[in-house]
């Protein structure tokens, strides 16, 4: 019972810790110390009455059939745009399926192993048991009509349901672009952690990506029913590997069964009660009262009280309001509602929760239906609505500004969007494009997923695509539930939905409905250029050659299919041979072997290209310059016949080398993202695939100034500079697709193209669009050939950051194989059972630091992680179950050596391993490896 008396000194302990916190006021600290004596007179814990919130201790499945409000017309404060992020096989899809079942969307529990899930609807997803495409689905929680059992409340008293727009994202590294393009449209995220494996490599990456977008997160520790599961280790991993303070809101409820501990439920730290589920894994949960916990589970009760103390202490470090409430009432009398309100304030704080400094932690086993309904309650309680999210950053012309500054007149009081008729315009962002009429019957053409940021998007309203500078017209607006769609009249601000009828929109495009009158301070012409920055695409690391047999008809069919495929997935790249003999051969490049396998499968099945043949997957090498400046700029004249029309165009081309960091930043989703355009100086800068193309126009007519003197500065050009700059850019990109040394794409170059309007342009009748494109194409190629002749072109190969989890008895052989035959080097070896580093290379620390997780390190000695019930007899437990220690090997290895390495690992570990890798860098190939190429 000593644990129940520990609250007598919590005031002094908390006050001492708060005095060290720079964010706490002296007034709050003084009041906390002043009420220390009062805290010692707290009521016994068993006398506390707990107000029950909306029930999740019984299954709400019974109420799910009740009709609720339509998803599209929900008030913006009742909307939650949430994504599920995690490492592969952490249980994302299983958790999503349970959410859909308990919310009433589905009538059966989909199972990944059975291949009958709703969100994994692609045939290849069901065959492999992994998520390949992100799936969007909408539902209400809690279901309309669900009421707390035993509270005396009626359906009218129940909490109004919230509309959850949920996106289940892939966990495999090859599909990381699927995650990256969804993150910008999310307002919150659920990070799922496998309690057996702890925080894994891809979890760290997606966590860092969410942090870059300031997305509040909650953590869900899954699979606690598995052998080897450890809630303690998973919580510690959150602190050590994600650099976040875990706010433990639930702890596992274990029960004895046949001499062992069995996971049967959770202990709610905030509400001070338990919820148990049947051991069979079917049926709803049942409430375990505080009195029952104290009498039957005294050890669990004591630990739950400790967890509540630690939770309140940590929250008091960040939240002054909770400090005031604590001073008045102490921990035991502190209502659950005040603790939950404090958690929400901290999670939504732009400098705390949104920066990933703290994260609420929940427990469960989705496959056994344990903890899913409390997790849904946590999404509603702690994650923000669209109006509580930070304003979106947009680019208007040359300026970067916040959306509220552009559309200030279209916002109502307290940031609420006003009706569609009174808003000055509509703004939406395309985050996904899908083309599969077999999955979405009734749709015509591409299905375009959008997030609406401003105004209401109605069907048949003409929309302006700011990235492509063209109008399009939505044919139908739909709310999507995985592979099912339902037509709705409009999409309200903050909502996520899909539209059909857009013929050109791509991932990352920005759509407008332009206002009849521009907002104050923003010219209408500038408003047409307003865009939201698209997601960045990593460089391709592997490719296959694709060819269609059957003549020009089949080749055209293949070209059309590849065009649609790359529009769906901009992380795929396609180039076509332009030399005799290879005109009908296409090169399809992607982010990895599995990425390309899926693309080839879709070409065969969705696009029905039976005549297409594919080569084996090969490493996508790059070429680069070895000198800072490759010679002097050279002028190139193109005066051949193009499309049966004679003409002439010329340009001057110079080549420069840029550093690796700048090269890797220049990978944008759009066909060529334009940055820092200085139109008054006729200078245009584009970035694409790790290259920068700088285009400058000279020789315009200057005329006279207002006072009659000759004007200075750039003059008027005899052509549309925006259009010609795009044509020159397209020509340069075509030249960079095949390098002079081995036909590999170029990377890390700055291409300076200058076009003199007086000497390089022969007029609209003689200089066609085709001549301009070919002038840049052949000019850049000529400059590259000259650089190669001077031995200034080198070959780069992709080097991967590899994470291998394996038994300790296989780790030695794997380490020797990596450093020997594979030509790599080991950075670090971690003990997966405790996340401790066994060995580490100096460069490994640097690579770990570059993971994207920022902030000061966390002292693990101050982190509260509830002990697992078997920790005191861990060695006996492991012996009984035949478990072995797992190690994680972190290494850098050339991709060429990793393409079929999973088979090699299977032979060395007997199949007891997991293997992931991601691009670390492109390194120059030298020595014997260079001669092989």
SULRALIN-V696973 format. One record per residue. RES is the residue in one letter. PHI is phi in degrees with one decimal (999 if undefined). OMEGA is omega as a letter, one per 30 degrees, with the letter a starting at -180 (NA if undefined). BURIAL is b if it has 16 or more other C-alpha atoms within 10 Angstrom, else e. Layout:
((RES PHI OMEGA BURIAL) (RES PHI OMEGA BURIAL))
This chain:
((X 999 a e) (X -61.9 a e) (X -66.2 l e) (X -74.8 a b) (X -92.8 a e) (X -69.5 a e) (X -70.6 a b) (X -63.8 a b) (X -114.8 a e) (X -66.6 l b) (X -61.6 l b) (X -66.5 a b) (X -64.3 a e) (X -65.1 l b) (X -62.2 l b) (X -63.4 a e) (X -72.7 a e) (X -68.8 l b) (X -62.9 a b) (X -89.3 a e) (X -91.6 a e) (X -67.3 a e) (X -84.4 a e) (X -93.0 l b) (X -81.3 l e) (X -65.6 l e) (X -64.1 l e) (X -65.0 a b) (X -65.0 a b) (X -64.8 a e) (X -66.7 l b) (X -63.9 l b) (X -65.5 a b) (X -65.5 a e) (X -99.2 l b) (X -61.4 a b) (X -63.9 l e) (X -67.8 a e) (X -65.1 a b) (X -75.8 a b) (X -103.5 a e) (X -69.3 l b) (X -70.5 l e) (X -57.9 a e) (X -60.3 a b) (X -74.8 l e) (X -90.7 a e) (X -74.4 l e) (X -98.3 a e) (X -108.6 l b) (X -77.4 a e) (X -83.9 l e) (X -78.8 l b) (X -53.2 a b) (X -63.9 l b) (X -128.9 l b) (X -94.0 l b) (X -126.3 l b) (X -69.6 l b) (X -90.3 l b) (X -58.1 a b) (X -63.2 a e) (X -97.8 a b) (X -69.9 a b) (X -78.1 a e) (X -65.2 a e) (X -72.0 l e) (X -117.3 l b) (X -66.9 l e) (X -63.3 a e) (X -67.6 a b) (X -72.5 a b) (X -103.5 l b) (X -67.5 l b) (X -60.9 a b) (X -61.9 l b) (X -73.1 l e) (X -104.0 a b) (X -109.4 l b) (X -129.7 l b) (X -96.6 a b) (X -127.6 l b) (X -116.2 l b) (X -107.2 a b) (X -124.1 a b) (X -179.4 l b) (X -72.2 l b) (X -60.1 l b) (X 68.8 l b) (X -87.8 l b) (X 106.9 a b) (X -63.5 a b) (X -66.9 l b) (X -61.4 l b) (X -62.9 l b) (X -61.0 l b) (X -60.5 l b) (X -67.1 l b) (X -61.2 a b) (X -67.0 l b) (X -67.7 a b) (X -71.7 l b) (X -85.9 l b) (X 94.7 l b) (X -69.1 a b) (X -115.7 a b) (X -103.4 l e) (X -140.7 l e) (X -86.3 l b) (X -68.3 a b) (X -128.7 a b) (X -60.5 a b) (X -67.1 l e) (X -88.4 l e) (X 70.6 a b) (X -124.6 a e) (X -78.8 l b) (X -83.6 a b) (X -80.0 l b) (X -92.0 a b) (X -102.3 l b) (X -70.8 l b) (X -55.8 a e) (X -70.3 l b) (X -63.6 a b) (X -71.9 l b) (X -70.8 a e) (X -90.6 a e) (X 73.9 l b) (X -132.3 l b) (X -86.9 a b) (X -108.6 l b) (X -109.5 l b) (X -67.0 a b) (X -119.2 l b) (X -103.5 a b) (X -152.1 a b) (X -122.0 l b) (X -158.9 l b) (X -101.0 l b) (X -146.0 f b) (X -70.9 a b) (X -57.9 a b) (X -59.0 l b) (X 98.3 l b) (X -72.3 a b) (X -127.4 l b) (X -67.5 l b) (X -73.0 l b) (X 84.8 a e) (X -101.3 a e) (X 79.7 a e) (X -84.6 l e) (X -101.8 l e) (X -61.9 l e) (X -69.6 a e) (X -84.6 a e) (X -67.1 l b) (X -62.1 l b) (X -57.9 a b) (X -66.5 l b) (X -101.8 l b) (X -89.1 l b) (X -105.1 l b) (X -94.0 a b) (X -104.0 l b) (X -121.2 l b) (X -91.3 a b) (X -103.0 l b) (X -69.5 l b) (X -108.9 a b) (X -79.2 a b) (X -61.6 a b) (X -65.4 a b) (X -111.3 a b) (X -65.4 l b) (X -64.8 l b) (X -58.3 l b) (X -73.2 a b) (X -63.7 a b) (X -80.4 l b) (X -89.0 a b) (X -56.7 a b) (X -61.5 a b) (X -95.1 a b) (X -90.0 l b) (X -103.4 l b) (X -158.7 a b) (X -146.1 l b) (X -111.1 l b) (X -98.0 a b) (X -96.9 a b) (X -121.4 l b) (X -73.5 a b) (X -69.5 l b) (X -80.6 a b) (X -100.3 a b) (X 73.8 l b) (X -69.8 a b) (X -111.2 a b) (X -60.8 a b) (X -69.8 l b) (X -60.6 l b) (X -61.5 a b) (X -68.3 a b) (X -69.4 l b) (X -64.1 l b) (X -64.5 l b) (X -65.1 l b) (X -63.0 l b) (X -67.5 l b) (X -62.9 l b) (X -94.3 l b) (X 55.5 a b) (X -94.8 l b) (X -64.3 a b) (X -132.2 l b) (X -124.4 a b) (X -109.5 l b) (X -125.0 a b) (X -89.0 a b) (X -102.7 l b) (X 62.2 l b) (X -72.7 l b) (X -85.6 a b) (X -80.4 l e) (X -62.8 l e) (X 86.4 l b) (X -67.1 l b) (X -143.3 l b) (X -67.5 l b) (X -59.9 a b) (X -67.0 a b) (X -65.1 l b) (X -64.2 l b) (X -63.5 l b) (X -62.0 l b) (X -58.9 l b) (X -74.6 a b) (X -80.7 a b) (X -104.7 l b) (X -102.4 l b) (X 56.9 l b) (X -129.9 l b) (X -76.5 l b) (X -77.0 l b) (X -98.6 a b) (X -73.9 a b) (X -97.4 l b) (X -140.3 l b) (X -128.5 a b) (X -65.3 l b) (X -104.8 a b) (X -105.0 l b) (X -135.0 a b) (X -79.0 l e) (X -151.8 l e) (X 55.8 l e) (X 83.1 a e) (X -126.0 l e) (X -97.2 a e) (X -118.4 l b) (X -80.4 a b) (X -123.6 a b) (X 177.8 a b) (X -132.8 l b) (X -108.5 a b) (X -79.3 a b) (X -66.3 a b) (X -75.5 a b) (X -84.2 l b) (X 57.3 l b) (X -157.4 l b) (X -120.9 l b) (X -132.4 a b) (X -113.7 l b) (X -114.0 l b) (X -60.3 l e) (X -62.8 a e) (X -71.3 a e) (X 85.0 l e) (X -115.5 a e) (X 89.5 a e) (X -89.0 l b) (X -82.5 l b) (X -127.9 a b) (X -74.1 l b) (X -114.5 a b) (X -70.7 l e) (X -61.1 l b) (X -62.0 l b) (X -66.6 l e) (X -60.6 a b) (X -65.5 a b) (X -85.7 a e) (X -96.6 a e) (X -122.2 a b) (X -62.7 l e) (X -66.8 l e) (X -63.4 l b) (X -60.6 l b) (X -61.9 l b) (X -68.4 l b) (X -65.6 l b) (X -66.5 l b) (X -63.3 l b) (X -62.2 l b) (X -65.4 l b) (X -60.6 a b) (X -63.7 l b) (X -63.6 a b) (X -64.9 l b) (X -59.2 a b) (X -67.2 l b) (X -64.5 l b) (X -64.4 l b) (X -68.6 a b) (X -116.8 a b) (X -127.2 a b) (X -67.9 a b) (X -62.7 l e) (X -69.4 l b) (X -59.6 l b) (X -62.3 l b) (X -66.1 l b) (X -64.3 l b) (X -62.1 a b) (X -81.5 a b) (X -124.0 a b) (X 77.0 a b) (X -73.0 a b) (X -67.2 a b) (X -84.7 a b) (X -69.2 a b) (X -63.6 l b) (X -60.3 a b) (X -61.8 l e) (X -71.5 l e) (X -66.6 l b) (X -63.9 l b) (X -63.7 l e) (X -66.3 l b) (X -60.2 a b) (X -62.7 l b) (X -62.5 a b) (X -69.3 a b) (X -63.2 a b) (X -88.2 a b) (X -64.6 a b) (X -63.2 a b) (X -103.7 a e) (X -121.7 a b) (X -65.9 a b) (X -69.5 l b) (X -89.2 l b) (X 74.8 a b) (X -76.3 l b) (X -134.4 l b) (X -150.1 l b) (X -65.0 a b) (X -119.0 l b) (X -127.6 a b) (X -127.3 l b) (X 171.8 l b) (X -143.0 a b) (X -63.1 a b) (X -61.7 l b) (X -95.1 l b) (X 65.8 a b) (X -95.4 l b) (X 88.4 a b) (X -73.4 l b) (X -65.2 l b) (X -60.3 l b) (X -65.9 l b) (X -62.7 l b) (X -61.9 l b) (X -66.0 l b) (X -59.6 a b) (X -67.6 a b) (X -77.5 a e) (X -114.7 a b) (X -91.4 a b) (X -83.0 l b) (X -85.5 l b) (X -56.8 a b) (X -73.9 l b) (X -94.0 a e) (X -87.6 l b) (X -61.8 l e) (X -63.5 a e) (X -81.4 l e) (X -89.4 a e) (X -126.7 l b) (X -115.2 l b) (X -116.4 a b) (X 62.4 l b) (X -89.5 a e) (X -96.2 l e) (X -105.3 a e) (X -147.0 l e) (X -88.9 a b) (X -61.5 a b) (X -62.8 l b) (X -74.1 l e) (X -85.8 a b) (X -109.3 a b) (X -56.5 a e) (X -72.9 a e) (X -97.1 a b) (X -108.3 l b) (X -87.5 a e) (X -68.0 l e) (X 57.5 l e) (X 78.4 a e) (X -79.0 l b) (X -70.4 l b) (X -89.2 a b) (X -62.6 a e) (X -61.7 a b) (X -69.1 a e) (X -98.1 l e) (X -80.6 a b) (X -77.6 a b) (X 171.6 a b) (X -128.2 l b) (X -133.9 l b) (X -140.7 a b) (X -119.6 l b) (X -84.6 l b) (X -115.8 l b) (X -164.9 l b) (X -130.2 a b) (X -129.9 l b) (X -129.1 l b) (X -159.0 a b) (X -63.6 l e) (X -69.1 l e) (X -84.0 a b) (X -119.7 a b) (X -61.5 a e) (X 95.0 l e) (X -87.2 l b) (X -115.8 l b) (X 76.1 a e) (X -72.6 l b) (X -101.8 a b) (X -108.1 l b) (X -88.5 a b) (X -135.2 l b) (X -116.2 a b) (X -90.0 l b) (X -104.9 a b) (X -145.6 l b) (X 73.2 l b) (X -119.7 a b) (X -95.3 a b) (X -105.7 l b) (X -72.1 a b) (X 64.5 l e) (X -94.4 a e) (X -68.3 a b) (X -113.4 a b) (X -103.2 l b) (X -89.1 a b) (X -69.0 a b) (X -74.5 a b) (X -101.1 l b) (X 54.3 l e) (X -153.0 l e) (X -91.7 l e) (X -140.3 a b) (X -130.2 l b) (X -64.5 l b) (X -89.8 a b) (X -151.5 l b) (X -115.1 a b) (X -135.0 l b) (X -99.9 a b) (X -110.0 l b) (X -123.8 a b) (X 58.0 a b) (X -93.8 l b) (X -113.3 l e) (X -127.9 l b) (X -135.2 a e) (X -70.0 l e) (X -132.7 a b) (X -74.2 a e) (X -162.8 l b) (X -113.4 a b) (X -83.4 l b) (X -57.5 l b) (X 87.4 a b) (X -87.4 l b) (X -116.7 l b) (X -159.1 a b) (X -133.1 l b) (X -130.2 l b) (X -114.7 l b) (X 101.6 l b) (X -83.1 a b) (X -91.6 a e) (X -132.3 a e) (X -60.1 a b) (X -126.4 l b) (X -57.7 l b) (X 96.6 l b) (X -73.3 l b) (X -111.9 a b) (X -110.1 l b) (X -125.4 l b) (X -112.6 a b) (X -69.4 l b) (X -74.2 l e) (X -72.5 l e) (X -132.2 a e) (X -67.6 l b) (X -60.7 a b) (X -57.2 l e) (X 84.6 a e) (X -127.6 l e) (X -60.2 a e) (X -61.8 l e) (X -62.9 l e) (X -70.5 a e) (X -62.5 l b) (X -66.3 a b) (X -92.3 a b) (X -66.2 a b) (X -135.8 l b) (X -100.4 a b) (X -58.8 a b) (X -74.1 l b) (X -67.5 l b) (X -84.6 a b) (X -113.2 l b) (X -70.3 l b) (X -67.4 l b) (X -69.1 a b) (X -123.2 a b) (X -147.4 a b) (X -152.8 l b) (X -133.4 l b) (X -90.7 a b) (X -122.6 l b) (X -144.1 l b) (X -110.3 l b) (X -97.8 a e) (X 132.2 l e) (X 92.7 a e) (X -59.6 a e) (X -63.6 l e) (X -68.3 l b) (X -64.7 l b) (X -65.7 l e) (X -62.7 l b) (X -66.0 a b) (X -62.0 l b) (X -64.8 a e) (X -65.9 l b) (X -65.6 l b) (X -63.7 l e) (X -68.1 a b) (X -64.6 l b) (X -74.1 l b) (X -70.9 l b) (X -68.0 a b) (X -128.6 a b) (X -65.0 l b) (X -76.7 l b) (X -89.5 l b) (X -120.7 l b) (X -129.6 l b) (X -131.6 a b) (X -124.1 l b) (X -62.2 a e) (X -122.6 l e) (X -114.9 a e) (X -55.2 l e) (X 97.3 a e) (X -126.7 a e) (X -63.9 a e) (X -99.5 l b) (X -102.9 l b) (X -109.6 l b) (X -110.3 l b) (X -105.5 a b) (X -110.8 a b) (X -150.6 a b) (X -91.3 l b) (X 168.0 a b) (X -65.8 l b) (X -64.6 l b) (X -56.9 l b) (X -73.1 l b) (X -59.5 l e) (X -66.6 l e) (X -62.5 l b) (X -65.1 l b) (X -63.9 l e) (X -68.4 l b) (X -63.8 a b) (X -75.4 a e) (X -96.0 a e) (X -63.6 a e) (X -95.7 l b) (X 52.5 l e) (X -98.1 a b) (X -68.8 a e) (X -85.9 a e) (X -75.7 l b) (X -118.0 a e) (X -127.0 l e) (X -80.0 l e) (X -71.9 l e) (X -70.1 a b) (X -124.8 l b) (X -71.2 l b) (X -93.3 l b) (X -73.3 l b) (X -122.7 l b) (X -121.1 a b) (X -150.4 l b) (X -84.2 l b) (X -102.7 a b) (X -123.4 a b) (X -66.7 a e) (X -134.5 a b) (X -92.2 l b) (X 69.4 l e) (X -103.0 l e) (X -57.1 a b) (X -122.1 l e) (X -90.1 l b) (X -126.0 a b) (X -111.1 l b) (X -115.6 a b) (X -129.3 l b) (X -96.0 l e) (X -80.6 l e) (X -125.1 l e) (X 55.2 l e) (X 63.5 l e) (X -134.5 l e) (X -77.4 a e) (X 176.1 a b) (X -151.9 l b) (X -151.0 a b) (X -143.7 l b) (X -162.1 l b) (X -110.2 a b) (X -122.1 l b) (X -130.1 a b) (X -116.3 l b) (X -134.1 l b) (X -97.4 l b) (X -115.1 a b) (X -74.1 a e) (X -62.6 a e) (X -62.7 l e) (X -67.9 l e) (X -66.6 a b) (X -70.7 l b) (X -78.9 a b) (X -93.1 l b) (X -115.4 a b) (X -107.8 a b) (X -72.9 a b) (X -72.6 a b) (X -63.0 l b) (X -178.3 a b) (X -80.1 a b) (X -96.0 a b) (X -129.0 l e) (X 50.2 a e) (X -71.3 l b) (X -108.2 a e) (X -67.0 a e) (X -68.2 l e) (X -104.1 a e) (X 57.1 l b) (X -120.2 a b) (X -125.1 a b) (X -122.2 l b) (X -121.9 l b) (X -127.6 l b) (X -162.8 l b) (X 52.3 l b) (X 78.3 l b) (X -125.3 l b) (X -118.9 l b) (X -112.9 a b) (X -108.6 a b) (X -116.3 a b) (X -131.1 l b) (X -109.4 l b) (X -130.3 l b) (X 83.5 l b) (X -73.1 l b) (X -75.0 a e) (X -93.4 a e) (X 69.3 a e) (X -119.0 l e) (X -82.9 a e) (X -62.9 a e) (X -90.0 l e) (X 93.5 l e) (X -81.2 a e) (X -68.7 a e) (X -72.2 l e) (X -109.6 l e) (X 91.2 a e) (X -66.4 a b) (X -101.7 a b) (X -79.3 a e) (X -91.5 a b) (X -82.5 a e) (X -150.2 l e) (X -77.4 a e) (X -63.4 l b) (X -60.7 a e) (X -69.5 a e) (X -67.9 l b) (X -63.3 l b) (X -66.9 l b) (X -67.3 l b) (X -64.4 l b) (X -62.3 l b) (X -61.8 l b) (X -64.4 l b) (X -65.0 l b) (X -63.1 l b) (X -61.7 l b) (X -70.5 a b) (X -76.8 a b) (X -70.6 a b) (X -134.1 a b) (X -79.6 a b) (X -78.4 a b) (X -88.9 l b) (X -141.0 l e) (X 76.2 l e) (X -91.0 l b) (X -62.5 l b) (X -87.3 l b) (X -147.4 l b) (X 80.0 a b) (X -114.5 l b) (X -111.0 a b) (X -101.5 l b) (X -101.1 a b) (X -116.0 l b) (X -119.7 l b) (X -121.4 l b) (X -90.2 a b) (X -64.2 a b) (X -87.8 a e) (X -113.7 a e) (X -102.3 a b) (X -125.5 a b) (X -100.1 l b) (X 101.8 a e) (X -62.4 a e) (X -79.8 a e) (X -109.2 l e) (X -110.7 a b) (X -90.8 l b) (X -59.3 a b) (X -63.7 l b) (X -65.7 l b) (X -65.9 l b) (X -61.1 a b) (X -68.8 l b) (X -62.2 l b) (X -68.8 a b) (X -59.0 a b) (X -76.3 l b) (X -65.5 l b) (X -67.5 l b) (X -62.1 l b) (X -62.5 l b) (X -64.8 l b) (X -68.2 l b) (X -63.8 l b) (X -66.0 l b) (X -64.9 l b) (X -66.4 l b) (X -63.5 l e) (X -94.5 l e) (X 57.4 a e) (X -108.9 l b) (X -119.9 l b) (X -119.3 a b) (X -108.1 l b) (X -112.3 l b) (X -124.4 l b) (X -72.8 l b) (X -113.3 a b) (X -103.1 l b) (X -88.1 a b) (X -107.7 l b) (X -121.7 a b) (X -121.9 l b) (X -100.5 a b) (X -150.2 l b) (X -64.1 a b) (X -64.8 l e) (X -75.7 l e) (X -105.1 a b) (X -62.6 a b) (X -62.6 a e) (X -65.2 l e) (X -66.8 l b) (X -62.1 l b) (X -66.1 a e) (X -67.0 a e) (X -66.1 a b) (X -77.7 a e) (X -99.0 a e) (X -64.4 a e) (X -88.5 l b) (X 69.9 l e) (X -105.8 l b) (X -145.4 a b) (X -83.7 l b) (X -92.3 a b) (X -162.1 l b) (X -125.0 a b) (X -111.0 l b) (X -87.1 a b) (X -64.8 l b) (X -75.9 a b) (X -143.1 l b) (X 60.0 l b) (X -92.0 l e) (X -83.9 l e) (X -85.4 l e) (X -146.1 a e) (X -149.3 l e) (X -86.9 l e) (X -59.7 l e) (X -70.0 l e) (X -64.2 l b) (X -63.0 l e) (X -65.3 l e) (X -67.7 l b) (X -64.1 a e) (X -69.2 a e) (X -91.4 a e) (X -69.2 l e) (X 103.0 l b) (X -90.2 a b) (X -106.5 l b) (X 112.8 a e) (X -76.2 l e) (X -67.5 a e) (X -105.0 l b) (X -74.8 a e) (X -64.0 l e) (X -66.6 l e) (X -98.6 a e) (X -84.7 l b) (X -87.2 l b) (X -130.7 a b) (X -56.5 l b) (X -69.1 l e) (X -73.8 a b) (X -65.4 a b) (X -105.6 a e) (X -61.4 a e) (X -71.6 l e) (X -124.8 a e) (X -59.4 a e) (X -63.3 l e) (X -65.6 a e) (X -65.1 l b) (X -63.9 l e) (X -63.0 a e) (X -62.3 a e) (X -93.9 l e) (X 68.0 a e) (X -82.6 l e) (X -123.2 a e) (X -71.9 l e) (X -101.0 l b) (X -116.8 l b) (X -113.5 l b) (X -99.6 l b) (X -109.8 a b) (X -145.9 l b) (X -112.9 a b) (X -140.3 l b) (X -59.1 a b) (X -59.5 a b) (X -54.1 a b) (X -85.8 a b) (X -110.2 a b) (X -59.5 a e) (X -119.4 a e) (X -73.9 a e) (X -62.0 l b) (X -65.5 l e) (X -63.6 l e) (X -63.9 a b) (X -61.8 l e) (X -72.3 a e) (X -82.0 a b) (X -110.8 a b) (X 68.5 a e) (X 82.7 a e) (X -95.5 a e) (X -152.8 l b) (X -132.8 a e) (X -146.2 l e) (X -135.0 l b) (X -153.5 l b) (X -144.3 a b) (X -64.6 l b) (X -100.0 a e) (X -169.9 l b) (X -106.2 a b) (X -111.3 a e) (X -69.8 l b) (X -87.6 a b) (X -135.3 l e) (X 65.9 a e) (X -63.1 l e) (X -65.1 l e) (X -68.2 l e) (X -66.9 l e) (X -63.7 a e) (X -77.5 NA e))
